[in-house]
Amino acid sequence: MIEWLEKSGLIPEDKVIMHSCYEARKEKYKDKVWTVKWEPWDLCGSEVVLLEGFNGGFATEYLKKVEG
């Protein structure tokens, strides 16, 4: 992983919601709780994870971990 890349600390099975992005404004994704499927990795300078039920990697900067 690139050293300067800020790490989210997300791990598989964490629950997250999307925020501050195009997808978060879509009705079908609004307030949806997602499950992280894979460890974060670097994709072109952005940290991304796989989310269960979402195609492709998703940037962790637009994800907020749900506690509890």
C-alpha positions, -999 to 999 in steps of 0.1 A, spaced: 0 0 0 12 35 -7 28 50 24 10 84 22 -24 68 17 -46 74 48 -59 41 61 -95 38 70 -91 9 94 -120 -9 78 -120 -47 79 -142 -74 65 -176 -77 82 -176 -40 93 -209 -23 87 -207 11 68 -230 37 52 -221 59 22 -218 97 27 -208 128 7 -209 111 -27 -232 107 -57 -243 72 -46 -253 84 -11 -279 108 -27 -295 80 -47 -328 68 -31 -319 31 -34 -286 36 -14 -297 63 10 -292 51 46 -284 16 34 -260 -3 56 -234 -22 37 -210 -50 48 -173 -48 39 -163 -79 20 -126 -75 15 -96 -58 31 -89 -22 18 -64 -18 -11 -50 10 -31 -66 18 -65 -50 47 -83 -41 65 -51 -75 59 -34 -82 34 -7 -111 12 -17 -130 -18 -4 -155 -43 -18 -190 -40 -4 -214 -69 -3 -240 -63 -30 -221 -34 -48 -202 -40 -80 -166 -29 -79 -144 -12 -53 -158 18 -33 -136 46 -20 -133 44 18 -133 82 21 -170 81 13 -178 54 39 -187 59 76 -185 29 99 -217 21 118 -211 13 154 -231 -13 173 
